Amino acid sequence: MLNTQTTKDTFYATLQSRISNANPARLVVIRGVSRAGVLVAENELPATAIDGIAPAEAFCLRWTGLKVDTESAGPLLALGCEVRYASDGSTGAAGMDRGRALAAMDAELASAVSLSPMNASTVMFAEIAGGGSSTQAATGSNVFWSPAIFAPPVMRGERLERTAQIEVFGYGQ
């Protein structure tokens, strides 16, 4: 059985933890709840992101593809992960510091993705019905990923945006 969700969840949890540890102030408020500024587009309500871009000053992951190598033991899964993020700059600087803010986000993402080790023990997350919380169990496998490839920044009105591509690998369960 191919369990892509375990691979996606493990990478997301690892990235969120690393970014939160590096910058605990990287928070986003979604539906009135403050949480770490790393989101997964498929897990959010459609109104949370506009055209795939998360709220400013947050990282939004979107899974873009799946390749399965059945020749290896496992089989080996390769998932495309697009990380989109943006900055409006600070109100105190009238948004004129958005380039610096985006550069800080670039550094956070690059550091989180390239921090050794570039892998994590695979964890299966299970929702607790009605409780809004989850449990986790180790699977005995690993998830690993490529370095991020950063696209040039794009201006959309007053907002400065960037996309980074990461390839995430895991073994089918």
Order of alpha helices (4+ residues) and beta strands (2+ residues): alpha-beta-beta-beta-beta-beta-alpha-beta-beta-beta-beta-beta
